[in-house]
Amino acid sequence: MANRMPRWLRRHGGYALGLIPTILSFSPVNLRLDIRDGPMAGKVAKPVLLAAFANTPSFGDGMRVAPRAKMDDGKLDLCLINPLNRLRLLSLFPSVYFGWHLAIEEVEYSQAGRIHVETAQPLEIYADGEYVCQTPVEIGVQRNALQVISPSG
């Protein structure tokens, strides 16, 4: 829903504004993950409300979905939100702005180098709020792949 909003609105609370109508109509998605390495390595098939794969701590106007993520470590931080009561989800939503959601029982958090994602029906994949492709998809990062020149100090 937020992606149909004007860009300026998405950047200034659009994701939070789109939350209530989305929660009322959204159902968990059955994901099949093949996690290539890391603590959760292996195949996982389960329903989830959200699956975020990140290499930076925050996105969507400051939501700290992956608060432990580092851009240069060559790892994807994986945040899965398992199904939970809609009212509970709504009440817990603000915790994502502080990274406190990791303490919630229904949240699984881990790291991996590569993840293959499949769904029964094609599901849209977004990167930093922009449409990229549909499932099935292979997601990964490469350590130190981008060199950045910045002013000192």
C-alpha positions as CSV (number, residue, x, y, z in Angstrom):
1,M,0.0,0.0,0.0
2,A,2.8,2.4,0.9
3,N,4.4,1.9,-2.5
4,R,1.3,3.3,-4.2
5,M,1.7,6.6,-2.2
6,P,3.7,9.5,-3.4
7,R,7.4,9.2,-2.7
8,W,7.4,12.3,-0.3
9,L,4.6,10.7,1.8
10,R,6.4,7.4,2.0
11,R,9.5,9.2,3.3
12,H,7.5,11.0,5.9
13,G,5.4,8.4,7.6
14,G,3.7,6.7,4.7
15,Y,4.7,3.2,5.8
16,A,3.1,3.8,9.2
17,L,0.0,5.3,7.5
18,G,-0.4,2.3,5.3
19,L,-0.1,-0.1,8.2
20,I,-3.7,-0.1,9.6
21,P,-5.5,-0.9,6.4
22,T,-2.8,-3.4,5.4
23,I,-3.1,-5.2,8.8
24,L,-6.8,-5.6,8.3
25,S,-6.6,-7.2,4.9
26,F,-3.2,-9.0,5.0
27,S,-2.8,-12.8,5.6
28,P,0.5,-14.6,6.3
29,V,2.4,-15.7,3.3
30,N,3.9,-19.2,3.1
31,L,7.6,-18.9,2.4
32,R,10.1,-21.5,1.5
33,L,13.6,-20.4,2.3
34,D,16.8,-22.1,1.6
35,I,19.3,-20.4,3.9
36,R,22.8,-21.1,2.5
37,D,24.8,-20.5,5.7
38,G,24.6,-19.0,9.2
39,P,22.8,-20.0,12.3
40,M,19.5,-20.8,10.5
41,A,21.2,-22.6,7.6
42,G,18.9,-25.1,5.9
43,K,15.5,-25.2,4.4
44,V,12.6,-23.5,6.2
45,A,9.0,-23.5,5.1
46,K,6.6,-21.5,7.2
47,P,3.9,-18.8,7.1
48,V,5.2,-15.3,7.9
49,L,3.8,-11.8,8.1
50,L,7.0,-10.2,7.1
51,A,10.4,-11.3,5.8
52,A,13.1,-8.7,5.6
53,F,16.6,-9.3,4.2
54,A,18.8,-6.3,5.0
55,N,22.4,-5.2,5.0
56,T,21.6,-1.8,6.7
57,P,19.9,-1.3,10.0
58,S,17.0,0.8,8.9
59,F,14.7,1.6,6.0
60,G,11.2,3.0,5.4
61,D,11.6,6.3,7.2
62,G,13.7,5.0,10.1
63,M,12.3,1.6,10.9
64,R,15.2,-0.3,12.4
65,V,14.0,-3.7,11.0
66,A,17.6,-5.1,11.1
67,P,19.3,-3.2,13.9
68,R,22.4,-5.4,14.0
69,A,23.0,-5.2,10.2
70,K,26.3,-3.9,8.9
71,M,26.9,-2.8,5.3
72,D,30.3,-4.2,5.0
73,D,30.2,-7.6,6.7
74,G,29.0,-9.6,3.7
75,K,26.0,-10.9,5.6
76,L,22.2,-10.4,5.1
77,D,20.4,-9.9,8.3
78,L,17.2,-11.9,8.2
79,C,14.1,-10.7,10.2
80,L,11.0,-13.0,10.1
81,I,7.8,-12.0,11.8
82,N,5.7,-15.0,12.4
83,P,1.9,-14.8,12.4
84,L,0.4,-13.1,15.4
85,N,-2.8,-11.4,16.4
86,R,-3.5,-8.3,14.4
87,L,-4.2,-6.1,17.5
88,R,-0.9,-7.4,19.0
89,L,0.9,-6.6,15.8
90,L,-0.5,-3.1,15.7
91,S,0.4,-2.5,19.3
92,L,4.0,-3.8,18.8
93,F,4.6,-1.9,15.6
94,P,6.3,1.2,17.2
95,S,9.0,-1.1,18.6
96,V,10.5,-1.5,15.1
97,Y,11.5,2.2,15.2
98,F,13.9,1.4,18.1
99,G,14.9,-2.2,17.1
100,W,13.1,-3.5,20.2
101,H,11.0,-5.9,18.1
102,L,13.9,-8.5,18.3
103,A,12.8,-9.3,21.9
104,I,9.3,-10.2,20.7
105,E,8.6,-14.0,20.8
106,E,7.2,-14.1,17.2
107,V,10.3,-12.4,15.7
108,E,13.2,-14.5,14.4
109,Y,16.4,-12.8,13.6
110,S,19.6,-14.3,12.1
111,Q,22.3,-13.7,9.5
112,A,23.1,-15.5,6.3
113,G,25.3,-15.0,3.2
114,R,22.7,-16.1,0.6
115,I,19.0,-16.9,0.8
116,H,16.8,-18.5,-1.9
117,V,13.1,-17.5,-1.5
118,E,10.1,-19.2,-3.0
119,T,6.3,-18.7,-2.6
120,A,3.4,-20.7,-4.0
121,Q,2.2,-17.7,-6.0
122,P,4.6,-15.0,-7.3
123,L,5.2,-12.4,-4.6
124,E,6.6,-8.9,-5.3
125,I,10.1,-8.2,-3.9
126,Y,11.0,-4.6,-3.0
127,A,14.5,-3.2,-2.3
128,D,14.6,0.0,-0.4
129,G,11.0,0.7,-1.3
130,E,11.4,0.0,-5.0
131,Y,10.0,-2.9,-6.9
132,V,12.8,-5.3,-8.1
133,C,11.2,-8.6,-9.1
134,Q,8.9,-11.5,-8.1
135,T,9.6,-14.7,-6.3
136,P,11.4,-17.0,-6.7
137,V,14.5,-15.0,-6.0
138,E,18.1,-15.5,-4.7
139,I,19.2,-12.7,-2.4
140,G,22.8,-12.2,-1.3
141,V,25.5,-9.6,-0.6
142,Q,29.2,-9.5,-1.1
143,R,31.6,-8.3,1.5
144,N,33.3,-4.9,0.7
145,A,31.9,-4.9,-2.8
146,L,31.4,-1.1,-3.0
147,Q,34.1,1.4,-2.4
148,V,33.0,4.8,-1.3
149,I,35.0,8.0,-1.3
150,S,34.0,10.5,1.4
151,P,35.4,13.7,2.9
152,S,37.6,13.1,5.9
153,G,36.5,14.1,9.4
